Amino acid sequence: MSRWADYAGRLPSTARGTDHAVALLTMGIRLGTLVQMVPGLVQGVSISPRPGLYAVCWGAAAASSLVVSLVVFRRGGPLSRGGFTLDLSLAIALMLLGSLTVTDAFLVGSWIAPFPAHLLAVLCTGAAVLMPRWQWVCGVVAACAASFVFAAPAWDSDTATTIVANVLTLVVLSSVGRLTLGYFRRVAQDGDLARAEATELGRREEERRAQLAIHNGAAVIRMLSDPTIDEQTRRFLQKEAQLESARMRSYLQGRGATQVGPASGAHGVALRDVVGATCDRFLDLPLHLNVDLAEGAHVDAGQAAALDQALASLLLNVRDHAGAESVVVHADAPPAADGDAETWVVTLHDDGVGFEVSAASMGVGLRQVVVGEMRRRGMDVTISSTPGVGTTVTLTGPCLAMSDEGTR
């Protein structure tokens, strides 16, 4: 019963739901056929040349339908391969024995002889059973042979067409059922695969959001734990820690990104304000800031938040790894050619230790916070570095608007 309890809520999988549907279909066909057999029972016994054998065969067909219905109900799906083989073998045996219990006049087109209908029900419900194609073909051929043997005593010019049509009905209906149920299974598998892919994409997206929310804060906490840092650097790190803790709280509360930099205005957020506000948190570095050429350039709030976080992550790397004596941040919004969109450029250069870009593997900061998030927001990142010379990171993106003061 627990296999059917899922109907009260959500199906565990689309494939499992398909199995439930097959079980319902099987019970409907088998029990429906049994109900149709009942009205002819009394008359069949009364006119049968072997009433005792007729009753036994009829009872065996009825019992098999009840047992199969109970089994598929408990399984919540189709019969096993072995169960179907046993069910079909019994149905074929009943066809051969049943022909001895019914007079020739009732062998074709009468519910006095319910055994052909029972055989058709067995084949149709067995169409959902997973088995090799050769085994299924052998079963259908055996059923067709039994059907022909059953009706052969009644063969004449009036019944020949009906007998052949009945045999073809076994082939057509069982084959169509197998093809249809096989198609439904493939659709169900595709649905479950799509569900699994969506779940994985959701997990990756949540992992990405967690990395964005936590990475910079984790770096700040690690730097604060260093007992050798000077007091000025510690004060700046404490301010940065407050901002990053607000970002992490926002993530944990599911409120999205926290506004860290300047507020958005009528034209969006001023690029020079975003860059300036971020750099103000790193004045303990030998930082030289030039944002005059970005006057008038604006970005939307989402790009501003991504730019702030990316620039902060880069400056944290400079503070932690570069050992630079000079750090230059330059923002520009060069005039666009006729017909081209307005763009902006922010360049961060340090004269620190540098690294070999082709040989280095990017950590979470560069891979997700800088490159990944910037590109996801429609911006781009270029990194160049030379060991012993320094590193230059170029951030570029589209302007949301250029206000009048930015016209040159």
C-alpha positions as CSV (number, residue, x, y, z in Angstrom):
1,M,0.0,0.0,0.0
2,S,2.9,2.4,0.7
3,R,3.7,2.3,-3.0
4,W,0.5,4.1,-3.7
5,A,0.7,6.6,-0.9
6,D,2.7,8.9,-3.1
7,Y,-0.6,9.8,-4.9
8,A,-1.5,11.9,-1.8
9,G,1.5,14.1,-2.5
10,R,4.2,14.3,-5.2
11,L,5.3,11.4,-7.3
12,P,8.8,10.3,-6.4
13,S,9.6,10.2,-10.1
14,T,7.9,10.4,-13.5
15,A,9.0,6.8,-14.2
16,R,7.4,5.6,-11.0
17,G,4.2,7.5,-12.0
18,T,4.2,5.6,-15.3
19,D,4.5,2.3,-13.5
20,H,1.5,3.3,-11.3
21,A,-0.5,4.1,-14.5
22,V,0.5,0.7,-16.0
23,A,-0.7,-1.0,-12.8
24,L,-4.1,0.8,-13.0
25,L,-4.4,-0.1,-16.7
26,T,-3.6,-3.7,-16.0
27,M,-6.2,-4.0,-13.2
28,G,-8.7,-2.2,-15.4
29,I,-8.2,-4.6,-18.3
30,R,-8.1,-7.8,-16.3
31,L,-11.0,-7.0,-13.9
32,G,-13.0,-5.5,-16.8
33,T,-12.6,-8.7,-18.8
34,L,-13.6,-10.8,-15.8
35,V,-16.8,-8.8,-15.3
36,Q,-17.6,-9.4,-19.0
37,M,-17.1,-13.2,-18.5
38,V,-19.5,-13.5,-15.6
39,P,-22.9,-13.3,-17.5
40,G,-22.0,-16.3,-19.7
41,L,-20.9,-18.6,-16.9
42,V,-24.2,-20.2,-16.1
43,Q,-25.2,-20.8,-19.7
44,G,-21.7,-22.0,-20.6
45,V,-21.8,-24.7,-17.8
46,S,-25.3,-25.8,-18.9
47,I,-24.5,-26.3,-22.5
48,S,-20.8,-27.5,-22.2
49,P,-20.1,-31.1,-23.2
50,R,-17.7,-31.2,-20.2
51,P,-19.3,-28.8,-17.6
52,G,-16.8,-29.8,-14.9
53,L,-13.8,-29.0,-17.0
54,Y,-15.5,-25.8,-18.3
55,A,-16.0,-24.6,-14.7
56,V,-12.4,-25.4,-13.8
57,C,-11.1,-23.5,-16.8
58,W,-13.4,-20.6,-16.3
59,G,-12.4,-20.5,-12.6
60,A,-8.7,-20.6,-13.5
61,A,-9.1,-17.7,-15.9
62,A,-11.0,-15.7,-13.2
63,A,-8.5,-16.5,-10.5
64,S,-5.5,-15.5,-12.7
65,S,-7.1,-12.2,-13.4
66,L,-7.7,-11.6,-9.7
67,V,-4.2,-12.7,-8.7
68,V,-2.5,-10.5,-11.4
69,S,-4.6,-7.5,-10.4
70,L,-3.5,-8.0,-6.7
71,V,0.1,-8.5,-7.7
72,V,0.4,-5.4,-9.9
73,F,-1.5,-3.4,-7.2
74,R,1.1,-4.5,-4.5
75,R,4.0,-3.9,-6.9
76,G,2.7,-0.5,-8.1
77,G,3.8,-1.5,-11.6
78,P,3.6,-4.2,-14.2
79,L,4.3,-7.9,-13.7
80,S,7.8,-9.3,-13.6
81,R,9.1,-11.2,-16.6
82,G,8.6,-14.5,-14.9
83,G,5.1,-13.5,-13.7
84,F,4.0,-12.7,-17.2
85,T,5.5,-15.9,-18.6
86,L,3.5,-17.9,-16.1
87,D,0.3,-15.9,-16.8
88,L,0.6,-16.3,-20.6
89,S,1.4,-20.0,-20.3
90,L,-1.8,-20.5,-18.2
91,A,-3.8,-18.5,-20.7
92,I,-2.6,-20.6,-23.6
93,A,-3.2,-23.8,-21.7
94,L,-6.8,-22.6,-21.0
95,M,-7.3,-21.9,-24.7
96,L,-6.3,-25.5,-25.6
97,L,-8.4,-27.1,-22.8
98,G,-11.2,-24.7,-23.3
99,S,-11.7,-25.8,-26.8
100,L,-12.8,-29.2,-25.4
101,T,-15.4,-27.6,-23.2
102,V,-17.3,-25.4,-25.7
103,T,-19.4,-26.6,-28.7
104,D,-18.3,-25.6,-32.2
105,A,-21.2,-23.2,-32.5
106,F,-19.9,-21.0,-29.6
107,L,-16.2,-21.1,-30.3
108,V,-16.2,-17.9,-32.3
109,G,-17.8,-14.5,-31.3
110,S,-19.4,-15.6,-28.1
111,W,-18.8,-15.0,-24.4
112,I,-19.9,-18.5,-23.7
113,A,-16.2,-19.2,-24.7
114,P,-14.4,-16.4,-22.7
115,F,-10.9,-17.9,-23.2
116,P,-9.9,-15.8,-26.3
117,A,-10.9,-12.6,-24.5
118,H,-8.9,-13.7,-21.5
119,L,-5.9,-14.4,-23.7
120,L,-6.2,-11.0,-25.4
121,A,-6.3,-9.3,-21.9
122,V,-3.2,-11.2,-20.9
123,L,-1.2,-10.2,-24.0
124,C,-2.3,-6.5,-23.7
125,T,-1.4,-6.2,-20.0
126,G,1.8,-8.0,-20.6
127,A,2.8,-5.4,-23.2
128,A,4.2,-3.3,-20.3
129,V,6.5,-6.0,-19.0
130,L,10.2,-5.4,-19.7
131,M,11.6,-8.3,-21.7
132,P,13.8,-9.0,-24.7
133,R,12.1,-8.5,-28.1
134,W,12.6,-12.1,-29.1
135,Q,10.8,-13.3,-26.0
136,W,7.9,-11.0,-26.6
137,V,7.6,-12.1,-30.3
138,C,7.7,-15.8,-29.2
139,G,4.9,-15.1,-26.7
140,V,2.7,-13.4,-29.4
141,V,3.3,-16.2,-31.9
142,A,2.4,-18.8,-29.3
143,A,-0.8,-16.9,-28.4
144,C,-1.8,-16.6,-32.0
145,A,-1.2,-20.3,-32.6
146,A,-3.3,-21.2,-29.5
147,S,-6.1,-18.8,-30.8
148,F,-6.1,-20.5,-34.2
149,V,-6.1,-24.0,-32.6
150,F,-9.0,-23.0,-30.3
151,A,-11.2,-21.8,-33.2
152,A,-10.1,-24.3,-35.8
153,P,-13.1,-26.8,-35.2
154,A,-15.5,-24.0,-36.1
155,W,-13.7,-23.1,-39.4
156,D,-16.0,-22.7,-42.4
157,S,-16.7,-20.1,-45.0
158,D,-18.8,-18.0,-42.6
159,T,-16.3,-18.0,-39.7
160,A,-13.0,-18.0,-41.5
161,T,-12.8,-14.2,-41.7
162,T,-13.6,-13.7,-38.1
163,I,-11.1,-16.3,-36.9
164,V,-8.3,-14.7,-38.9
165,A,-9.4,-11.2,-37.7
166,N,-9.3,-12.4,-34.1
167,V,-5.7,-13.7,-34.5
168,L,-4.7,-10.4,-36.1
169,T,-6.3,-8.6,-33.2
170,L,-3.9,-10.3,-30.8
171,V,-1.0,-9.1,-32.9
172,V,-2.2,-5.6,-33.5
173,L,-3.5,-4.6,-30.0
174,S,-0.6,-6.2,-28.1
175,S,2.0,-4.7,-30.4
176,V,0.4,-1.2,-30.3
177,G,0.2,-1.5,-26.5
178,R,3.9,-2.4,-26.2
179,L,5.0,0.4,-28.5
180,T,2.8,3.0,-26.7
181,L,3.9,2.0,-23.2
182,G,7.5,1.9,-24.4
183,Y,7.2,5.4,-25.6
184,F,5.6,6.5,-22.4
185,R,8.5,5.0,-20.5
186,R,11.0,6.9,-22.6
187,V,9.1,10.1,-22.0
188,A,9.1,9.4,-18.3
189,Q,12.9,8.7,-18.3
190,D,13.5,12.0,-20.2
191,G,11.3,13.7,-17.6
192,D,13.2,12.3,-14.7
193,L,16.5,13.2,-16.4
194,A,15.3,16.7,-16.9
195,R,14.3,16.9,-13.3
196,A,17.7,15.6,-12.2
197,E,19.4,18.1,-14.4
198,A,17.2,20.9,-13.1
199,T,18.0,19.8,-9.5
200,E,21.8,19.8,-10.3
201,L,21.6,23.2,-11.9
202,G,19.7,24.5,-8.9
203,R,22.4,23.1,-6.6
204,R,25.2,24.7,-8.7
205,E,23.4,28.0,-8.7
206,E,23.0,27.9,-4.9
207,E,26.6,26.9,-4.6
208,R,27.6,29.9,-6.8
209,R,25.4,32.3,-4.7
210,A,27.0,30.9,-1.5
211,Q,30.5,31.4,-3.0
212,L,29.6,35.0,-4.0
213,A,28.2,35.8,-0.5
214,I,30.9,34.1,1.5
215,H,34.2,34.3,-0.4
216,N,35.3,37.9,0.3
217,G,34.1,37.7,3.9
218,A,36.1,34.5,4.5
219,A,39.2,36.2,3.1
220,V,38.7,39.2,5.4
221,I,38.2,37.0,8.4
222,R,41.4,35.1,7.6
223,M,43.4,38.3,7.2
224,L,42.0,39.6,10.5
225,S,43.2,36.5,12.3
226,D,46.8,37.3,11.3
227,P,48.5,38.7,14.4
228,T,51.2,40.4,12.4
229,I,49.0,42.9,10.5
230,D,49.4,46.6,11.4
231,E,46.7,48.5,13.2
232,Q,45.7,50.6,10.2
233,T,45.1,47.6,8.0
234,R,43.2,46.0,10.9
235,R,40.8,49.0,11.0
236,F,40.1,48.8,7.3
237,L,39.6,45.0,7.5
238,Q,37.1,45.5,10.3
239,K,35.1,47.9,8.1
240,E,35.2,45.5,5.2
241,A,34.2,42.7,7.6
242,Q,31.1,44.6,8.5
243,L,30.1,45.0,4.9
244,E,30.8,41.4,4.1
245,S,28.8,40.2,7.2
246,A,25.8,42.2,5.9
247,R,26.2,40.5,2.6
248,M,26.3,37.1,4.2
249,R,23.3,37.8,6.4
250,S,21.4,38.9,3.3
251,Y,22.2,35.6,1.6
252,L,21.2,33.5,4.6
253,Q,17.9,35.4,4.9
254,G,17.2,34.9,1.2
255,R,17.0,38.6,0.5
256,G,19.4,38.7,-2.5
257,A,22.3,41.1,-2.8
258,T,22.8,43.8,-0.3
259,Q,23.3,47.4,-1.5
260,V,26.9,48.1,-0.5
261,G,27.9,51.0,-2.7
262,P,26.2,54.2,-3.8
263,A,22.4,54.3,-4.4
264,S,20.9,54.1,-7.8
265,G,19.6,57.3,-9.4
266,A,17.6,58.3,-12.4
267,H,20.3,57.1,-14.8
268,G,21.4,54.1,-12.7
269,V,24.5,54.1,-10.5
270,A,27.4,56.3,-11.4
271,L,30.5,54.2,-12.4
272,R,32.9,56.6,-10.7
273,D,30.9,56.4,-7.5
274,V,31.0,52.6,-7.5
275,V,34.7,52.4,-8.1
276,G,35.4,55.2,-5.7
277,A,33.3,53.7,-2.9
278,T,35.0,50.3,-3.3
279,C,38.5,51.7,-3.3
280,D,37.8,53.9,-0.2
281,R,37.6,50.6,1.7
282,F,41.2,49.8,0.8
283,L,43.1,53.0,1.6
284,D,45.6,51.0,3.6
285,L,47.0,49.9,0.2
286,P,49.4,52.1,-1.8
287,L,46.4,52.9,-3.9
288,H,46.2,55.5,-6.7
289,L,42.7,56.2,-8.0
290,N,41.7,58.0,-11.2
291,V,38.0,58.0,-12.1
292,D,37.7,61.4,-13.8
293,L,37.5,60.0,-17.3
294,A,34.4,57.9,-16.2
295,E,32.4,61.0,-15.5
296,G,28.8,60.6,-16.7
297,A,29.0,56.8,-17.1
298,H,26.3,54.8,-15.3
299,V,25.6,51.1,-14.8
300,D,22.5,49.3,-13.5
301,A,22.3,48.3,-9.9
302,G,23.0,44.6,-10.6
303,Q,26.2,45.4,-12.5
304,A,27.2,47.9,-9.8
305,A,26.9,45.2,-7.1
306,A,28.9,42.7,-9.2
307,L,31.6,45.3,-10.1
308,D,31.9,46.3,-6.4
309,Q,32.3,42.7,-5.3
310,A,34.7,41.8,-8.1
311,L,36.9,44.9,-7.5
312,A,36.9,44.2,-3.7
313,S,37.9,40.6,-4.4
314,L,40.8,41.8,-6.6
315,L,42.0,44.3,-4.0
316,L,41.8,41.7,-1.3
317,N,44.1,39.5,-3.5
318,V,46.5,42.4,-3.9
319,R,46.5,43.0,-0.2
320,D,47.0,39.3,0.6
321,H,49.3,38.1,-2.1
322,A,50.8,40.8,-4.4
323,G,53.3,42.6,-2.1
324,A,52.8,45.6,-4.3
325,E,54.4,49.0,-3.8
326,S,51.9,50.7,-6.1
327,V,48.3,49.9,-7.0
328,V,46.5,51.9,-9.7
329,V,42.8,51.8,-10.4
330,H,41.7,53.7,-13.4
331,A,38.1,54.1,-14.7
332,D,37.3,55.4,-18.2
333,A,34.3,55.7,-20.5
334,P,35.8,56.2,-23.9
335,P,33.7,57.9,-26.6
336,A,31.9,55.4,-28.8
337,A,32.1,55.4,-32.5
338,D,28.9,56.3,-34.4
339,G,26.3,53.5,-34.0
340,D,28.3,51.7,-31.3
341,A,27.0,51.3,-27.7
342,E,28.7,53.3,-24.9
343,T,31.1,51.2,-22.8
344,W,33.2,51.7,-19.8
345,V,36.6,50.3,-18.7
346,V,38.0,49.8,-15.2
347,T,41.7,48.8,-15.0
348,L,43.4,47.5,-11.8
349,H,47.2,47.3,-12.0
350,D,49.7,46.4,-9.3
351,D,53.5,46.1,-9.4
352,G,53.6,43.1,-7.2
353,V,54.9,39.6,-7.6
354,G,52.7,38.6,-10.5
355,F,52.1,35.1,-11.7
356,E,52.0,32.9,-14.8
357,V,48.4,33.2,-16.1
358,S,48.6,30.1,-18.3
359,A,50.0,27.9,-15.5
360,A,47.8,29.2,-12.7
361,S,44.5,27.8,-11.7
362,M,41.9,30.3,-10.7
363,G,40.5,30.0,-7.2
364,V,36.9,30.8,-6.2
365,G,37.6,34.5,-6.0
366,L,38.8,34.9,-9.6
367,R,36.7,32.2,-11.1
368,Q,33.3,33.0,-9.5
369,V,33.4,36.4,-7.8
370,V,35.3,38.1,-10.6
371,V,35.1,36.4,-13.9
372,G,31.9,34.3,-13.4
373,E,29.7,37.0,-11.9
374,M,30.9,39.8,-14.2
375,R,30.3,37.7,-17.3
376,R,26.9,36.6,-16.0
377,R,26.0,40.3,-15.7
378,G,27.0,41.0,-19.3
379,M,30.5,42.4,-18.5
380,D,33.9,41.0,-19.3
381,V,37.3,40.4,-17.5
382,T,40.8,40.2,-18.9
383,I,43.7,39.2,-16.8
384,S,47.4,39.6,-17.7
385,S,50.3,39.1,-15.4
386,T,54.1,38.7,-15.5
387,P,56.1,37.1,-12.7
388,G,58.2,39.8,-11.0
389,V,56.5,42.6,-12.8
390,G,52.9,42.7,-11.7
391,T,49.3,42.0,-12.7
392,T,46.7,44.0,-14.7
393,V,43.0,43.2,-14.6
394,T,40.7,44.9,-17.1
395,L,37.0,45.0,-16.4
396,T,34.7,46.2,-19.2
397,G,30.9,46.5,-19.7
398,P,28.1,48.5,-21.3
399,C,26.9,51.8,-20.0
400,L,23.4,52.0,-18.9
401,A,23.4,55.7,-19.7
402,M,25.7,58.6,-20.2
403,S,24.6,61.7,-18.4
404,D,25.3,65.2,-19.8
405,E,28.4,65.7,-17.7
406,G,30.0,62.7,-19.4
407,T,29.8,64.2,-22.9
408,R,33.2,65.0,-24.4
